[in-house]
């Protein structure tokens, strides 16, 4: 099936896994915008695979979700933000996309441009990105179209958050057909490396390749697996990947929280078995964190930033979370486990006073609402047993 056929079929209806994707996208974009509004007068949004704007069933695509969020936010904005610049790219024709955008009541301080293939518009996108220090870049590829090296060139170093959608099964299919040249473009790896990977190890190779490349760009790179849809129902699988890159701990934690909410809704609405012993799950999660602390500390402990990276690296699996009712490692869940471990005298937490509660029933406990990366790095956890 050609990419054009995939595109055309994709926009017939918004399937359940796409709803999850858009939910994570919207939550993360909203948080990113809110943080930017404190520091910047402008914000830039680049949608590299914007699609048609709407699905044939009337559901909103990412361009409409983003425009509505920007317009709604600017109506009540009392902060510094004054202008939002948008670019929507779609290589398979822009007529439907342009009509969808023009049908919206867009706030006068939101400006936009519609372009065809994003790589052909690279100079324009780079120029837009340079207008603002803050922004969001969304690469929601249909299958395996993204040129990762060019994407990395576009993102560069800076404060712009990014989100990439990957179809791991489509990549594995290319591997099975030995179409290594295409894989090299999508993952920005050498052909000889791809040829040396066995098919059964290929999904882990995808994850490792993405982490290695993208962690050079941002402090937080989190990969969340989401399922596919069969017979209009979500499955218990890690079929697609959403890859977040950000420098801000609140954006990272918002992404993980949105993932946790999606998992909980799946359990509620799709009849997944609920675990009756949640305390047991908390104990398992706490022990996992304790084992991580013991494994990675080097005598002087390990900081909370690294613990969060390790926890999200290990546990953002849809299949594991819904099938085995695992606790998703949000910052709140991580800090709760650490506070319990400190209470049990299994760890010592060395933290600045501003990172602990000063009054009330939580007095002395570690906070979980961090706004600065340095706060996470200043909190050191040392195993005592």
C-alpha positions, -999 to 999 in steps of 0.1 A, spaced: 0 0 0 14 34 -10 18 63 15 -10 81 -4 -34 52 1 -25 51 38 -32 88 40 -65 86 23 -76 56 44 -64 73 76 -88 102 74 -120 82 69 -126 80 106 -107 87 138 -100 53 154 -96 46 191 -58 46 191 -58 79 173 -80 93 200 -53 83 225 -26 99 204 -45 132 201 -52 131 238 -15 129 247 -8 155 220 -34 180 232 -25 177 269 12 181 262 7 210 238 -15 228 263 11 225 290 39 236 266 19 267 257 11 276 293 48 274 302 59 295 272 33 322 280 52 330 313 85 336 295 78 345 259 57 370 238 54 345 210 50 307 203 55 287 171 36 255 161 48 234 132 26 205 121 47 185 95 20 159 86 -11 179 91 -35 158 70 -69 172 60 -78 190 92 -110 169 98 -117 132 94 -146 122 72 -166 114 103 -163 150 114 -136 144 141 -109 170 145 -74 164 134 -43 179 150 -45 213 131 -80 220 144 -71 208 179 -41 231 180 -59 262 165 -88 258 189 -64 255 219 -44 286 208 -75 307 202 -91 297 235 -60 303 254 -53 338 239 -89 349 247 -83 346 284 -45 350 285 -33 376 310 4 366 307 32 376 284 21 357 253 9 379 225 14 360 192 12 324 179 28 315 145 16 282 129 27 262 98 6 233 86 23 210 60 6 183 39 23 167 9 -9 150 -4 -27 182 -12 -37 212 9 -72 221 -4 -91 202 23 -67 213 50 -69 250 39 -107 248 39 -108 232 73 -86 259 88 -106 287 72 -138 273 87 -125 281 122 -129 312 143 -92 319 148 -80 344 173 -66 375 155 -32 371 171 -28 336 156 -13 336 122 -8 306 100 7 294 67 -2 262 48 24 244 28 30 211 9 58 188 18 76 200 49 111 192 36 104 214 5 94 241 30 124 236 53 137 272 50 102 286 57 98 264 88 132 273 101 125 310 97 92 306 116 109 286 143 136 313 148 109 339 155 102 324 189 123 307 216 93 285 226 71 262 205 60 228 195 68 206 165 45 177 157 56 149 132 26 127 130 38 106 100 13 82 84 37 52 82 74 57 76 78 90 58 99 110 83 134 119 74 148 119 109 181 136 100 162 166 85 138 166 114 168 168 138 182 197 118 148 215 121 144 209 158 181 218 167 191 228 202 166 250 220 133 251 240 109 239 214 91 208 224 85 180 199 64 149 194 69 122 168 46 93 159 62 60 149 46 29 135 70 2 148 52 -26 130 55 -8 97 93 -4 103 95 -41 113 78 -50 81 104 -30 61 131 -50 80 114 -83 70 114 -72 34 151 -60 37 142 -25 26 171 -12 47 176 21 28 142 34 39 147 23 75 180 42 75 162 74 65 134 70 91 158 62 120 189 80 108 212 49 111 238 33 89 227 5 65 253 -20 79 239 -15 114 204 -23 103 215 -54 84 232 -67 115 200 -66 137 179 -97 139 142 -93 132 132 -105 168 154 -77 182 143 -50 159 117 -32 180 142 -27 208 167 -15 182 141 11 171 138 24 207 175 25 214 182 43 181 156 70 188 168 75 224 204 78 213 197 103 186 171 125 204 186 127 238 213 149 222 186 175 216 165 176 248 168 168 285 137 145 285 130 120 258 101 98 267 87 70 244 52 59 251 37 28 234 1 29 223 -20 1 209 -36 -5 175 -73 -9 167 -89 -41 156 -127 -44 150 -130 -8 164 -115 -18 197 -82 -12 212 -58 -41 217 -33 -51 244 -3 -43 223 27 -19 219 20 -12 182 28 25 178 52 49 196 49 85 206 82 101 212 83 133 233 113 156 235 113 185 260 136 204 284 108 212 309 99 187 337 63 198 338 59 191 301 74 156 305 53 148 335 21 161 318 28 137 289 32 107 314 1 118 333 -20 119 301 -7 84 294 -18 72 328 -53 87 323 -56 69 289 -46 36 305 -71 41 333 -99 49 308 -91 18 288 -95 -3 320 -128 14 327 -145 15 293 -131 -17 277 -137 -39 307 -101 -47 314 -97 -66 347 -91 -43 376 -65 -53 401 -81 -57 436 -49 -52 455 -37 -17 446 -15 -16 478 3 -46 464 9 -28 432 22 2 451 46 -21 470 58 -36 437 64 -1 422 82 11 454 105 -20 453 112 -14 416 123 22 424 144 10 454 161 -16 432 169 11 406 183 34 433 206 6 445 216 -4 410 226 30 396 239 49 426 277 54 429 282 59 466 269 94 467 234 85 455 214 92 424 194 123 415 157 125 409 161 135 373 179 103 365 154 82 384 125 97 364 144 90 332 150 54 342 114 48 354 99 62 322 125 43 301 114 10 317 76 13 321 58 32 294 44 1 278 7 -1 270 7 -39 269 24 -41 304 3 -13 319 -31 -26 310 -25 -64 311 -6 -64 344 -21 -33 359 13 -16 364 15 18 380 26 44 354 57 63 366 43 98 369 64 122 390 37 120 417 39 82 418 77 82 418 79 108 447 52 89 467 73 58 465 105 77 475 87 93 505 76 58 516 111 44 512 125 73 533 98 67 560 109 30 561 145 42 564 155 24 532 168 56 516 179 90 526 167 119 505 189 150 504 168 178 491 167 216 493 142 230 518 120 245 489 115 209 476 98 197 507 65 206 523 69 231 552 34 229 568 4 206 571 0 169 572 26 165 544 53 185 563 87 172 556 76 151 526 92 156 492 71 176 467 63 163 432 54 196 414 88 206 399 92 235 375 129 235 370 153 207 359 178 219 385 153 210 412 152 174 400 190 173 398 194 188 433 174 160 450 197 131 458 185 97 469 210 74 488 202 38 496 206 29 533 202 -9 531 
